[in-house]
């Protein structure tokens, strides 16, 4: 069980690093589309949740509570016109229990639950139509981090 959790956590770290850096210089030669969120200069209100990949692209509902705009990072890779993967990492100031309850209502019981550095980490892994979607939420000192990855099997 610990090996599975370590493997899952390692994959999440790699995915998060890839999402944060876009293609990350992978030299794959494929088309990559990064999502960028403009900086709010305080003079206008913007619905940042609309700048996340769509629920259809991700394959799961996207929590859109009180988002931390500076935390939104996502990327998408297409091969031959087909989406190979799409992922998003972001955080919300909403507490872990609120986000957990929302995702449990949307996705059911989580597949894995663990504690990492004193904070809870919960994950779901869903497979549908030849794609695998992983959702991970982690409690933080000030809110909750959310990662979603939809990958072709």
BELQUI-V535103 format. One record per residue. N is the residue number from 0. RES is the residue in three letters. PHI is phi as a letter, one per 40 degrees, with the letter a starting at -180 (999 if undefined). PSI is psi in degrees with one decimal (999 if undefined). OMEGA is omega in whole degrees, 0 to 359 (999 if undefined). Layout:
# BELQUI-V535103
n=<N & N>
res=<RES & RES>
phi=<PHI & PHI>
psi=<PSI & PSI>
omega=<OMEGA & OMEGA>
This chain:
# BELQUI-V535103
n=<0 & 1 & 2 & 3 & 4 & 5 & 6 & 7 & 8 & 9 & 10 & 11 & 12 & 13 & 14 & 15 & 16 & 17 & 18 & 19 & 20 & 21 & 22 & 23 & 24 & 25 & 26 & 27 & 28 & 29 & 30 & 31 & 32 & 33 & 34 & 35 & 36 & 37 & 38 & 39 & 40 & 41 & 42 & 43 & 44 & 45 & 46 & 47 & 48 & 49 & 50 & 51 & 52 & 53 & 54 & 55 & 56 & 57 & 58 & 59 & 60 & 61 & 62 & 63 & 64 & 65 & 66 & 67 & 68 & 69 & 70 & 71 & 72 & 73 & 74 & 75 & 76 & 77 & 78 & 79 & 80 & 81 & 82 & 83 & 84 & 85 & 86 & 87 & 88 & 89 & 90 & 91 & 92 & 93 & 94 & 95 & 96 & 97 & 98 & 99 & 100 & 101 & 102 & 103 & 104 & 105 & 106 & 107 & 108 & 109 & 110 & 111 & 112 & 113 & 114 & 115 & 116 & 117 & 118 & 119 & 120 & 121 & 122 & 123 & 124 & 125 & 126 & 127 & 128 & 129 & 130 & 131 & 132 & 133 & 134 & 135 & 136 & 137 & 138 & 139 & 140 & 141 & 142 & 143 & 144 & 145 & 146 & 147 & 148 & 149 & 150 & 151 & 152>
res=<UNK & UNK & UNK & UNK & UNK & UNK & UNK & UNK & UNK & UNK & UNK & UNK & UNK & UNK & UNK & UNK & UNK & UNK & UNK & UNK & UNK & UNK & UNK & UNK & UNK & UNK & UNK & UNK & UNK & UNK & UNK & UNK & UNK & UNK & UNK & UNK & UNK & UNK & UNK & UNK & UNK & UNK & UNK & UNK & UNK & UNK & UNK & UNK & UNK & UNK & UNK & UNK & UNK & UNK & UNK & UNK & UNK & UNK & UNK & UNK & UNK & UNK & UNK & UNK & UNK & UNK & UNK & UNK & UNK & UNK & UNK & UNK & UNK & UNK & UNK & UNK & UNK & UNK & UNK & UNK & UNK & UNK & UNK & UNK & UNK & UNK & UNK & UNK & UNK & UNK & UNK & UNK & UNK & UNK & UNK & UNK & UNK & UNK & UNK & UNK & UNK & UNK & UNK & UNK & UNK & UNK & UNK & UNK & UNK & UNK & UNK & UNK & UNK & UNK & UNK & UNK & UNK & UNK & UNK & UNK & UNK & UNK & UNK & UNK & UNK & UNK & UNK & UNK & UNK & UNK & UNK & UNK & UNK & UNK & UNK & UNK & UNK & UNK & UNK & UNK & UNK & UNK & UNK & UNK & UNK & UNK & UNK & UNK & UNK & UNK & UNK & UNK & UNK>
phi=<999 & c & c & c & c & c & c & c & c & c & c & c & c & c & c & c & c & c & c & c & b & g & c & g & g & c & f & c & g & c & c & b & b & c & b & b & b & c & c & c & c & g & c & a & c & b & c & c & c & c & c & c & d & c & c & c & c & c & g & a & c & b & c & b & c & c & c & c & d & c & c & c & a & a & a & a & b & b & b & f & g & b & c & c & a & a & a & a & b & a & b & b & c & c & c & d & c & c & c & d & c & c & c & c & c & c & b & g & c & c & c & b & b & a & b & b & f & g & b & c & b & b & b & b & b & b & b & a & f & g & b & b & b & b & b & b & b & b & c & b & d & b & h & a & c & b & b & b & b & b & b & c & c>
psi=<-42.4 & -35.0 & -39.8 & -44.5 & -40.6 & -42.2 & -45.3 & -44.5 & -41.2 & -43.1 & -43.5 & -40.1 & -43.6 & -44.1 & -44.4 & -42.2 & -41.9 & -41.6 & -39.2 & -26.7 & 12.2 & -126.4 & -26.8 & 22.3 & 37.1 & -12.2 & 29.4 & -15.9 & 2.1 & 164.2 & 128.4 & 136.6 & 115.7 & 147.6 & 126.1 & 141.7 & 121.8 & 149.9 & 130.8 & 118.2 & 7.8 & -4.8 & -10.7 & 153.8 & 138.2 & 138.5 & 91.9 & -23.5 & -25.2 & -11.2 & -3.8 & 157.7 & 150.8 & 160.7 & -34.4 & -40.9 & -40.9 & -25.6 & 4.1 & 159.4 & 146.6 & 121.1 & 127.8 & 41.6 & -145.4 & 89.3 & 145.7 & 105.5 & -39.5 & -9.5 & -8.1 & 124.1 & 131.3 & 162.1 & 164.5 & 138.8 & 134.8 & 139.6 & 121.8 & 38.8 & -2.6 & 138.0 & 119.9 & -47.8 & 155.7 & 136.0 & 158.7 & 140.9 & 133.3 & 173.0 & 160.1 & 152.4 & -6.7 & 143.5 & 159.4 & -44.9 & -36.4 & -46.8 & -42.3 & -47.3 & -39.9 & -46.7 & -35.7 & -37.4 & -36.1 & -39.3 & -8.2 & -163.9 & 138.3 & 155.2 & -40.2 & 144.5 & 132.3 & 176.0 & 127.8 & 114.2 & 38.5 & 2.7 & 142.3 & 143.8 & 127.1 & 141.2 & 152.7 & 143.7 & 119.6 & 139.6 & 132.9 & 134.1 & 41.6 & 17.2 & 150.1 & 130.0 & 128.4 & 129.6 & 127.6 & 128.7 & 142.0 & 129.5 & 143.9 & 170.7 & -37.3 & 69.4 & -149.0 & 135.6 & 140.4 & 131.0 & 134.5 & 131.4 & 126.0 & 119.0 & 142.1 & 134.6 & 999>
omega=<181 & 178 & 178 & 180 & 178 & 178 & 179 & 180 & 178 & 177 & 180 & 178 & 180 & 179 & 180 & 178 & 178 & 180 & 181 & 183 & 183 & 179 & 178 & 179 & 185 & 178 & 184 & 178 & 180 & 179 & 177 & 177 & 178 & 176 & 179 & 179 & 180 & 178 & 179 & 183 & 178 & 182 & 180 & 177 & 182 & 175 & 184 & 181 & 179 & 181 & 175 & 173 & 183 & 176 & 178 & 179 & 184 & 179 & 178 & 175 & 181 & 178 & 184 & 177 & 183 & 186 & 171 & 188 & 184 & 183 & 186 & 178 & 178 & 178 & 182 & 178 & 178 & 175 & 180 & 178 & 180 & 179 & 177 & 174 & 172 & 182 & 178 & 173 & 176 & 178 & 178 & 176 & 177 & 183 & 184 & 183 & 178 & 180 & 179 & 180 & 180 & 180 & 176 & 177 & 182 & 190 & 183 & 181 & 177 & 179 & 183 & 174 & 179 & 179 & 181 & 181 & 177 & 180 & 180 & 175 & 182 & 181 & 174 & 173 & 183 & 177 & 180 & 175 & 177 & 180 & 177 & 178 & 178 & 177 & 179 & 173 & 181 & 175 & 177 & 179 & 181 & 176 & 187 & 174 & 182 & 176 & 178 & 177 & 176 & 188 & 176 & 179 & 999>
